[in-house]
């Protein structure tokens, strides 16, 4: 079976039209995919910029927090100093037959002695509450604190005679590194 020239031309044109239509459909699909990828790329770039800004902010906050931590760590006194102070307080309580119910302390403040030699020291403000059976024990505790910390100043003492409670506000001076 031999096809006439006209049929051959029609078949050729139909094949070319089908191929052109297929190419246009594929081209449009590629354009849609490329458009979606472009939108995703733009969104990813925006997220990247936002994350970089957030990262910079967080790094700045971390640096400030580390600086604050270093500054606060410098303010804390040596653990042995704290133990020595606490031991002296509890020894005074034991010798006076009272029980410590609460101890609170401020962060140390820096101070300097006046005179020929300048020596650095830390100033602590302690609030100590103790309970005893008899008033003389409570007063003995106050005296024992004065004896244990001779360079300290007792700011105030309050005694609740009915409850057998004494509260002492004490300003304690400790040499740095002592």
Kinemage of the C-alpha trace (Angstrom):
@kinemage 1
@onewidth
@group {chain A} dominant
@subgroup {mainchain}
@vectorlist {calphas} color= white
{ca unk a 1} P 0.000 0.000 0.000
{ca unk a 2} L 1.380 3.156 -1.258
{ca unk a 3} L 0.301 6.448 0.181
{ca unk a 4} L -0.314 9.354 -1.994
{ca unk a 5} L 1.706 12.498 -1.704
{ca unk a 6} L -1.197 14.386 -0.174
{ca unk a 7} L -1.711 11.794 2.553
{ca unk a 8} L 2.022 11.802 3.261
{ca unk a 9} L 1.933 15.575 3.656
{ca unk a 10} L -1.108 15.397 5.917
{ca unk a 11} L 0.524 12.702 8.061
{ca unk a 12} L 3.712 14.724 8.235
{ca unk a 13} L 1.801 17.839 9.256
{ca unk a 14} L -0.236 15.862 11.870
{ca unk a 15} L 2.953 14.325 13.315
{ca unk a 16} L 4.609 17.748 13.399
{ca unk a 17} L 1.548 19.293 15.099
{ca unk a 18} L 1.491 16.470 17.678
{ca unk a 19} L 5.222 16.916 18.302
{ca unk a 20} L 4.836 20.693 18.566
{ca unk a 21} L 1.888 20.268 20.981
{ca unk a 22} L 3.909 17.795 23.065
{ca unk a 23} L 6.846 20.221 23.116
{ca unk a 24} L 4.561 23.118 24.172
{ca unk a 25} L 2.995 21.001 26.962
{ca unk a 26} L 6.452 19.933 28.197
{ca unk a 27} L 7.696 23.532 27.968
{ca unk a 28} L 4.713 24.777 30.010
{ca unk a 29} L 5.283 22.044 32.622
{ca unk a 30} L 8.929 23.064 32.854
{ca unk a 31} L 7.916 26.728 33.233
{ca unk a 32} L 5.502 25.822 36.066
{ca unk a 33} L 8.183 23.735 37.772
{ca unk a 34} L 10.736 26.508 37.299
{ca unk a 35} L 8.286 29.067 38.686
{ca unk a 36} L 7.605 26.864 41.754
{ca unk a 37} L 11.324 26.338 42.274
{ca unk a 38} L 11.905 30.095 41.988
{ca unk a 39} L 9.258 30.761 44.631
{ca unk a 40} L 10.759 28.102 46.892
{ca unk a 41} L 14.229 29.584 46.369
{ca unk a 42} L 12.965 33.062 47.243
{ca unk a 43} L 11.280 31.712 50.376
{ca unk a 44} L 14.436 29.791 51.339
{ca unk a 45} L 16.545 32.931 50.861
{ca unk a 46} L 14.157 34.936 53.061
{ca unk a 47} L 14.266 32.239 55.759
{ca unk a 48} L 18.055 32.160 55.497
{ca unk a 49} L 18.253 35.939 55.973
{ca unk a 50} L 15.802 35.775 58.894
{ca unk a 51} L 17.747 32.899 60.483
{ca unk a 52} L 21.049 34.774 60.010
{ca unk a 53} L 19.568 37.820 61.750
{ca unk a 54} L 18.183 35.624 64.529
{ca unk a 55} L 21.540 33.845 64.792
{ca unk a 56} L 23.337 37.175 65.146
{ca unk a 57} L 20.849 38.250 67.800
{ca unk a 58} L 21.237 34.969 69.692
{ca unk a 59} L 25.035 35.155 69.469
{ca unk a 60} L 24.887 38.679 70.891
{ca unk a 61} L 22.618 37.520 73.701
{ca unk a 62} L 24.953 34.597 74.383
{ca unk a 63} L 27.951 36.949 74.559
{ca unk a 64} L 26.080 39.240 76.972
{ca unk a 65} L 24.983 36.258 79.075
{ca unk a 66} L 28.555 34.940 79.214
{ca unk a 67} L 29.813 38.381 80.226
{ca unk a 68} L 27.112 38.612 82.920
{ca unk a 69} L 28.005 35.115 84.112
{ca unk a 70} L 31.695 36.007 84.343
{ca unk a 71} L 30.869 39.209 86.216
{ca unk a 72} L 28.600 37.373 88.656
{ca unk a 73} L 31.113 34.576 89.188
{ca unk a 74} L 33.679 37.183 90.185
{ca unk a 75} L 31.281 38.466 92.845
{ca unk a 76} L 30.897 35.110 94.548
{ca unk a 77} L 33.300 34.572 97.375
{ca unk a 78} L 35.469 31.513 97.711
{ca unk a 79} L 33.599 28.387 98.823
{ca unk a 80} L 36.008 27.872 101.737
{ca unk a 81} L 35.253 31.381 102.992
{ca unk a 82} L 31.536 30.635 102.916
{ca unk a 83} L 32.058 27.351 104.745
{ca unk a 84} L 34.197 29.042 107.402
{ca unk a 85} L 31.558 31.725 108.009
{ca unk a 86} L 28.761 29.158 108.178
{ca unk a 87} L 30.788 26.912 110.488
{ca unk a 88} L 31.433 29.832 112.845
{ca unk a 89} L 27.708 30.701 112.903
{ca unk a 90} L 26.663 27.112 113.630
{ca unk a 91} L 29.395 26.751 116.271
{ca unk a 92} L 28.128 29.912 117.992
{ca unk a 93} L 24.596 28.480 117.862
{ca unk a 94} L 25.728 25.143 119.289
{ca unk a 95} L 27.690 26.809 122.114
{ca unk a 96} L 24.624 28.922 122.938
{ca unk a 97} L 22.101 26.023 122.804
{ca unk a 98} L 20.057 27.545 119.976
{ca unk a 99} L 19.034 26.116 116.605
{ca unk a 100} L 19.555 28.070 113.387
{ca unk a 101} L 16.260 28.269 111.487
{ca unk a 102} L 17.341 30.538 108.640
{ca unk a 103} L 20.435 32.197 107.200
{ca unk a 104} L 20.355 34.571 104.253
{ca unk a 105} L 23.215 36.522 102.747
{ca unk a 106} L 23.585 39.298 100.219
{ca unk a 107} L 26.109 39.130 97.414
{ca unk a 108} L 29.428 40.492 98.625
{ca unk a 109} L 30.191 44.145 98.006
{ca unk a 110} L 33.742 45.353 97.536
{ca unk a 111} L 35.361 47.574 100.152
{ca unk a 112} L 38.808 49.013 100.985
{ca unk a 113} L 40.398 49.702 104.344
{ca unk a 114} L 41.638 53.191 105.093
{ca unk a 115} L 44.998 53.942 106.585
{ca unk a 116} L 48.595 53.220 105.714
{ca unk a 117} L 47.880 49.989 103.887
{ca unk a 118} L 45.001 49.512 101.468
{ca unk a 119} L 43.550 46.016 101.755
{ca unk a 120} L 40.586 44.767 99.758
{ca unk a 121} L 37.724 43.056 101.541
{ca unk a 122} L 34.195 41.859 100.874
{ca unk a 123} L 31.186 43.118 102.798
{ca unk a 124} L 28.406 40.591 103.448
{ca unk a 125} L 25.063 41.382 105.002
{ca unk a 126} L 23.756 38.319 106.838
{ca unk a 127} L 20.352 37.792 108.397
{ca unk a 128} L 20.367 34.936 110.891
{ca unk a 129} L 17.306 33.602 112.663
{ca unk a 130} L 17.646 31.134 115.527
{ca unk a 131} L 15.318 29.481 118.027
{ca unk a 132} L 16.141 28.735 121.651
{ca unk a 133} L 14.345 27.577 124.781
{ca unk a 134} L 15.359 30.423 127.066
{ca unk a 135} L 16.117 34.119 126.530
{ca unk a 136} L 19.662 33.935 127.996
{ca unk a 137} L 20.566 31.383 125.298
{ca unk a 138} L 19.366 33.787 122.626
{ca unk a 139} L 21.396 36.667 124.067
{ca unk a 140} L 24.410 34.384 124.462
{ca unk a 141} L 24.077 33.575 120.749
{ca unk a 142} L 24.215 37.281 119.900
{ca unk a 143} L 27.365 37.658 122.030
{ca unk a 144} L 28.886 34.540 120.466
{ca unk a 145} L 28.356 36.020 116.978
{ca unk a 146} L 30.124 39.205 118.086
{ca unk a 147} L 33.013 37.120 119.428
{ca unk a 148} L 33.187 34.918 116.309
{ca unk a 149} L 33.256 37.951 113.994
{ca unk a 150} L 35.020 40.731 115.947
{ca unk a 151} L 35.311 43.046 112.926
{ca unk a 152} L 31.626 42.772 112.129
{ca unk a 153} L 28.793 45.137 112.955
{ca unk a 154} L 25.473 43.938 114.303
{ca unk a 155} L 22.955 46.228 112.640
{ca unk a 156} L 19.943 45.007 114.562
{ca unk a 157} L 18.796 42.306 116.950
{ca unk a 158} L 15.202 41.408 117.588
{ca unk a 159} L 14.146 38.899 120.216
{ca unk a 160} L 10.702 37.332 120.393
{ca unk a 161} L 10.572 36.261 124.031
{ca unk a 162} L 7.308 34.330 123.716
{ca unk a 163} L 8.447 32.340 120.667
{ca unk a 164} L 12.070 32.028 121.772
{ca unk a 165} L 13.315 33.451 118.447
{ca unk a 166} L 16.203 35.812 117.789
{ca unk a 167} L 16.856 37.553 114.484
{ca unk a 168} L 20.264 39.161 113.927
{ca unk a 169} L 21.230 41.423 111.011
{ca unk a 170} L 25.002 41.299 110.745
{ca unk a 171} L 27.393 43.194 108.474
{ca unk a 172} L 30.469 41.018 108.037
{ca unk a 173} L 33.812 42.175 106.630
{ca unk a 174} L 36.018 39.441 105.123
{ca unk a 175} L 39.427 39.872 103.521
{ca unk a 176} L 39.443 38.898 99.854
{ca unk a 177} L 40.956 35.484 99.389
{ca unk a 178} L 40.776 34.765 103.113
